[in-house]
Amino acid sequence: MTGNNKNSALIGAVLFHVILILILIFSTLSTPPPTFPDPEGITVDIGMDETGMGETEPLFNPNPEPITPVTETETEPVSEPEVADNSPLTQEDDSPTEEEIRKEKELAEKKK
């Protein structure tokens, strides 16, 4: 290839890509964002309050019954006397000690 062909190929490729990028930029910037007819948002039906599902719509009660506050009687907590246990915490070991093993051997020898 000659130097003239390389230069013209490079210029053609650069121009093609520049034009392609400009077309993509202007086509995406000129598209207006979609407008929604209801400016308050979308209504979502989540069903009944307790379960969050169902096909029945909850009815609006314009005059709800007033809620009466429940008065609770205060009860004093009964405190149990704390028993102080000053004994050290030890791990119970059920394995026989050397002295017990020796005594068992002596008893076994006497029985023979």
CORPEZI-V910231 format. One record per residue. RES is the residue in three letters. PHI is phi in whole degrees, -180 to 180 (NA if undefined). PSI is psi in radians with two decimals (NA if undefined). Layout:
((RES	PHI	PSI) (RES	PHI	PSI))
//
This chain:
((MET	NA	2.58) (THR	-94	2.89) (GLY	-64	-0.54) (ASN	-69	-0.71) (ASN	-67	-0.68) (LYS	-63	-0.74) (ASN	-66	-0.75) (SER	-68	-0.61) (ALA	-67	-0.72) (LEU	-64	-0.78) (ILE	-65	-0.73) (GLY	-64	-0.74) (ALA	-66	-0.74) (VAL	-65	-0.78) (LEU	-63	-0.73) (PHE	-60	-0.80) (HIS	-70	-0.64) (VAL	-64	-0.77) (ILE	-65	-0.72) (LEU	-63	-0.75) (ILE	-66	-0.72) (LEU	-64	-0.70) (ILE	-63	-0.77) (LEU	-65	-0.71) (ILE	-65	-0.82) (PHE	-71	-0.53) (SER	-72	-0.60) (THR	-81	-0.55) (LEU	-78	-0.42) (SER	-88	-0.21) (THR	-75	2.11) (PRO	-75	2.62) (PRO	-69	2.60) (PRO	-68	2.50) (THR	-107	2.44) (PHE	-99	2.48) (PRO	-69	-0.54) (ASP	-103	1.93) (PRO	-72	-0.20) (GLU	-84	-0.26) (GLY	119	-2.86) (ILE	-107	2.36) (THR	-80	2.25) (VAL	-117	2.23) (ASP	-98	1.90) (ILE	-101	0.10) (GLY	83	-2.65) (MET	-74	2.72) (ASP	-69	-0.71) (GLU	-68	-0.75) (THR	-106	-0.39) (GLY	77	0.22) (MET	-146	3.02) (GLY	121	2.82) (GLU	-99	-0.17) (THR	-86	2.36) (GLU	-82	2.39) (PRO	-71	2.41) (LEU	-87	2.48) (PHE	-85	2.22) (ASN	-103	1.86) (PRO	-70	-0.44) (ASN	-121	1.40) (PRO	-72	2.65) (GLU	-71	2.40) (PRO	-67	2.45) (ILE	-87	2.17) (THR	-90	2.27) (PRO	-70	2.42) (VAL	-91	2.18) (THR	-91	2.23) (GLU	-102	2.43) (THR	-83	2.41) (GLU	-83	2.26) (THR	-113	2.40) (GLU	-81	2.30) (PRO	-70	2.34) (VAL	-83	2.08) (SER	-95	2.28) (GLU	-87	2.45) (PRO	-66	2.36) (GLU	-86	2.30) (VAL	-99	2.12) (ALA	-82	2.11) (ASP	-108	1.83) (ASN	-91	0.01) (SER	-73	2.49) (PRO	-71	2.61) (LEU	-79	2.19) (THR	-127	2.79) (GLN	-96	2.17) (GLU	-71	2.24) (ASP	-120	2.07) (ASP	-90	-0.05) (SER	-75	2.49) (PRO	-70	2.57) (THR	-82	3.01) (GLU	-64	-0.64) (GLU	-65	-0.73) (GLU	-65	-0.68) (ILE	-63	-0.76) (ARG	-62	-0.74) (LYS	-65	-0.69) (GLU	-65	-0.67) (LYS	-65	-0.72) (GLU	-64	-0.72) (LEU	-65	-0.68) (ALA	-66	-0.64) (GLU	-71	-0.63) (LYS	-68	-0.57) (LYS	-72	-0.40) (LYS	-75	NA))
//
